[in-house]
């Protein structure tokens, strides 16, 4: 007996409850009805923590639910509801966390697929807020104290975090170290840029993390930033005409100057092909200084570029200065490295 006939035979004799046999061109695999268990939370919190929420309205288009889909937030200590006997298939849903006056406080939506019993873990976010967020933690690189140093062993008291270049939030180091986690603001689902800066008791940065995190609709994600040691650099530019005469930004017609650091061993650019741009006059006496604090230790060629309003271009020379970035050392403006920008 071939597989299709065998499945049909078993279904006819109710040996496989909830079984559905599909005709060609579908596969021969049986599918099953099942119960749907919703487990919900509210911005990462349980019903006991969100006292303003009285219940949750469950809306599944095409389905008639008991009590019109209105359920208590918690029943017998369980934050959720079990809905019975759904036919196999994919369903859309909407959940609404409501207050004691049936006012809408939290919401989310999504889909689930039934092929036997299924559990749907969902996190509702405040009405009007973006529908996702993430949990964050951090780790420090090995040092002489430990291969996995804690905050004290790393010499760190606080970690500052920023998402998508937004405002910086400051946390006690232990709040997000290792197994502990902090929370991002509410975000739209998708990829987001994350920056972490670890500082010592004097506010000096020692470690840094920069990278992307992914958030999902209705279900918080977790991310760990493995921070790396950082050092600093201080550079300034001096303008020269093609004849070697010193110029001011005004005389050269320059408004912006692009700076980059090229790793002398790998050839990689710290700031990609775009560079890091600054106003031409960033300091006194037309000799502008820029201080960097979040560079990986290493040896770099300092490269600069600027374009005048009339189309003239200025480049740092091929033998541009090399700078050594040392972990936990941060040169100030008074020890800046001069780089010539020469009219091409």
C-alpha positions in Angstrom: 0.0 0.0 0.0 1.5 3.4 -1.0 1.8 6.2 1.6 -1.2 8.2 0.3 -3.5 5.2 0.6 -2.2 4.3 4.0 -2.8 7.9 5.4 -6.4 7.8 3.9 -7.0 4.4 5.4 -5.9 5.5 8.9 -8.0 8.7 8.7 -11.1 6.8 7.6 -10.9 4.6 10.7 -10.2 7.5 13.1 -6.8 6.2 14.1 -5.3 9.6 13.5 -7.7 12.2 15.1 -7.9 15.6 13.3 -6.1 14.1 10.3 -6.6 15.9 6.9 -5.6 14.2 3.6 -4.7 16.7 0.8 -5.0 15.8 -2.8 -2.3 16.5 -5.4 -0.2 18.6 -5.6 0.1 18.7 -1.8 2.3 16.4 0.2 1.3 13.1 2.0 1.9 14.4 5.5 -1.2 14.4 7.7 -2.1 17.6 9.6 -3.9 17.7 13.0 -6.4 19.9 14.8 -5.2 21.2 18.2 -5.6 23.5 21.1 -4.1 27.0 21.0 -2.5 28.3 24.2 -1.8 32.1 24.4 0.7 33.2 27.0 0.8 36.9 27.3 2.9 39.6 29.0 2.8 43.4 28.9 6.0 45.2 28.1 7.8 42.2 29.6 5.7 42.3 32.8 3.1 39.8 34.2 -0.5 40.5 35.0 0.4 40.8 38.7 2.8 43.7 37.8 0.4 45.5 35.5 -2.6 46.1 37.8 -4.3 48.5 35.4 -5.0 45.6 33.0 -8.3 43.8 33.9 -8.5 41.5 30.9 -7.5 40.6 27.4 -9.7 40.5 24.3 -8.8 37.9 21.8 -9.8 38.4 18.2 -9.3 35.7 15.6 -11.1 36.5 12.3 -13.5 33.9 11.3 -13.6 32.2 14.7 -16.4 32.4 17.3 -14.8 32.4 20.8 -16.4 31.8 24.2 -17.5 35.0 26.0 -16.9 36.9 22.8 -13.2 36.5 23.2 -13.1 38.5 26.5 -10.9 36.8 29.2 -9.4 37.7 32.5 -5.8 38.7 32.5 -5.0 35.9 34.8 -6.8 32.7 35.7 -5.5 30.4 38.5 -2.1 32.0 38.4 -1.8 31.5 34.6 -1.3 34.6 32.4 -3.1 33.5 29.3 -5.9 31.3 27.9 -6.3 27.9 26.3 -8.6 27.8 23.2 -9.7 24.4 22.2 -10.0 22.4 18.9 -8.8 24.5 16.1 -8.7 23.0 12.6 -5.3 22.7 10.9 -4.3 25.9 9.2 -2.8 29.4 9.7 -4.7 32.1 11.6 -4.3 35.8 12.3 -5.0 37.2 15.7 -5.2 40.4 17.6 -4.9 40.8 21.4 -6.1 43.8 23.4 -5.1 44.4 27.0 -8.0 46.4 28.5 -8.6 48.2 31.7 -11.6 48.0 34.1 -13.6 50.4 32.0 -12.7 48.3 28.9 -10.3 51.0 27.8 -7.6 49.9 25.4 -4.2 49.9 27.2 -2.0 47.4 25.4 -2.2 45.6 22.1 -0.4 43.3 19.6 -1.2 41.2 16.6 0.3 38.3 14.6 -0.3 34.8 13.2 0.0 31.2 14.4 -0.2 27.9 12.6 -2.1 24.8 14.0 -0.8 21.4 13.3 -1.5 19.8 16.6 -1.4 21.8 19.9 0.4 25.1 19.7 1.6 27.7 22.2 1.8 31.4 21.2 4.0 33.6 23.4 3.1 37.2 22.9 4.1 40.5 24.5 1.6 43.4 24.3 3.0 46.9 24.1 1.2 50.2 25.2 -1.3 51.6 22.7 0.4 54.1 20.5 3.9 52.8 21.2 6.1 50.9 18.7 5.3 47.2 19.0 8.6 45.7 20.0 11.7 46.0 22.3 14.7 44.0 23.2 16.6 42.9 26.3 20.3 43.7 26.5 23.3 42.5 28.4 27.1 43.0 28.1 30.3 41.2 28.7 33.9 42.4 29.0 37.0 41.0 27.3 39.5 38.8 29.3 42.0 40.6 31.5 44.7 39.7 34.1 42.0 39.2 36.7 39.7 36.8 34.9 38.9 35.3 31.5 35.3 36.6 32.1 35.7 39.6 34.3 32.8 41.1 36.3 32.3 44.8 36.6 34.7 45.2 39.5 37.4 43.2 37.8 36.9 45.2 34.6 37.1 48.5 36.6 33.7 49.6 35.3 31.0 51.4 37.4 28.4 52.3 34.7 27.4 51.5 31.1 25.8 54.0 28.8 23.5 52.7 26.0 22.1 54.3 22.9 19.8 52.9 20.2 19.7 54.3 16.7 21.8 57.3 17.7 19.2 58.4 20.2 19.6 59.7 23.8 22.1 57.9 26.0 20.7 56.1 29.0 23.0 55.4 32.0 22.9 52.1 34.0 24.8 50.7 36.9 27.2 48.1 35.4 25.7 45.2 37.3 22.2 45.9 35.9 23.1 44.4 32.5 26.2 42.3 33.1 26.2 38.7 32.1 22.9 37.1 33.1 21.3 40.4 34.1 19.4 42.4 31.4 18.2 45.9 30.8 15.4 46.9 28.4 15.5 49.1 25.3 12.8 51.7 24.6 9.9 50.4 22.5 11.0 50.1 18.9 9.6 49.2 15.5 10.3 45.6 14.5 13.5 45.3 12.5 17.2 46.0 12.8 18.5 48.8 15.1 21.9 50.2 15.8 23.2 49.7 19.3 26.1 51.4 21.1 27.4 50.6 24.6 30.1 52.5 26.4 31.5 51.3 29.7 33.0 53.9 31.9 35.1 53.9 35.1 34.4 55.8 38.4 35.9 58.9 36.8 33.7 58.8 33.8 36.4 57.7 31.4 35.4 55.2 28.7 37.2 51.9 28.8 35.1 49.5 26.6 32.8 49.9 23.7 30.3 47.9 21.6 28.7 48.9 18.4 26.5 46.7 16.2 22.9 45.8 15.1 20.1 44.1 17.1 16.9 42.7 15.7 13.5 43.2 17.3 10.3 41.3 16.5 6.6 42.0 16.7 5.0 40.8 19.9 8.0 38.9 21.2 11.0 40.5 22.9 14.5 39.4 21.7 17.7 39.2 23.8 21.1 40.4 22.8 24.5 40.4 24.4 27.1 43.0 23.5 30.7 41.6 23.8 32.5 44.8 24.5 36.1 45.5 23.4 38.8 47.7 24.9 39.1 51.1 23.4 41.7 53.9 23.2 41.7 57.4 21.9 43.3 59.7 19.3 43.5 63.4 18.9 44.1 64.8 15.4 44.0 68.2 13.7 44.3 69.4 10.1 46.4 72.2 8.5 45.5 73.5 5.1 48.0 74.1 2.3 47.5 75.4 -1.2 49.1 73.5 -4.1 52.0 75.9 -3.8 52.6 75.1 -0.2 51.0 78.3 1.3 49.1 77.9 4.5 45.4 78.6 4.2 42.4 79.2 6.5 39.1 77.4 5.9 37.7 80.6 4.6 40.5 81.1 2.1 40.3 77.5 0.9 36.5 77.7 0.6 36.1 74.6 2.8 33.1 74.0 5.1 33.5 70.3 6.0 36.5 67.9 6.5 36.2 64.2 6.4 38.4 62.0 8.6 39.1 58.3 8.6 41.5 55.8 10.1 42.9 53.0 7.9 44.1 49.9 9.8 47.7 49.6 8.7 47.5 45.7 8.8 44.1 45.0 7.4 43.5 48.1 5.2 40.0 48.4 6.7 38.6 51.9 7.3 37.1 52.6 10.7 34.4 54.9 9.3 33.8 53.0 6.1 33.8 54.7 2.7 31.8 57.7 4.0 34.2 58.9 6.8 33.6 61.0 9.9 32.8 64.6 8.9 33.4 67.8 10.9 33.0 71.5 10.4 36.3 72.9 8.9 36.6 75.4 11.8 36.2 73.1 14.9 38.7 74.9 17.0 40.6 78.2 17.5 43.1 79.7 15.0 41.8 77.7 12.1 43.8 74.7 13.3 40.9 72.4 14.1 41.2 69.5 16.6 39.0 66.4 16.8 39.3 64.0 19.8 38.3 60.3 19.4 37.5 58.1 22.3 36.1 54.9 20.9 38.8 53.4 18.7 40.0 49.8 18.8 43.7 49.6 19.8 46.0 49.3 16.8 48.1 51.3 14.3 46.3 53.5 11.8 47.0 55.7 8.9 45.1 59.0 9.3 43.4 60.0 6.1 41.5 63.3 5.4 39.6 64.8 2.6 37.8 68.1 1.8 36.1 69.7 -1.2 35.8 73.4 -1.8 32.7 75.2 -3.0 34.3 75.9 -6.4 35.2 72.2 -6.8 38.8 72.2 -5.7 39.7 69.1 -3.7 42.1 68.7 -0.7 43.7 65.4 0.3 46.0 64.2 3.0 49.4 63.1 1.4 50.2 59.5 0.5 52.7 59.5 3.4 50.0 60.6 5.8 50.9 60.3 9.5 50.5 57.0 11.3 48.9 57.0 14.8 49.1 54.3 17.5 45.9 53.8 19.5 46.6 52.2 22.9 43.9 50.6 25.1 42.7 52.9 27.8 44.9 55.9 26.7 43.1 59.0 25.5 45.3 61.8 24.2 43.8 65.3 24.7 43.6 68.3 22.3 47.1 69.5 23.4 48.7 66.4 22.1 46.9 66.2 18.8 48.6 64.8 15.7 48.8 67.3 12.8 47.7 66.2 9.3 48.2 68.3 6.2 45.4 68.8 3.8 46.9 69.8 0.4 45.1 71.2 -2.6 45.1 68.7 -5.4 
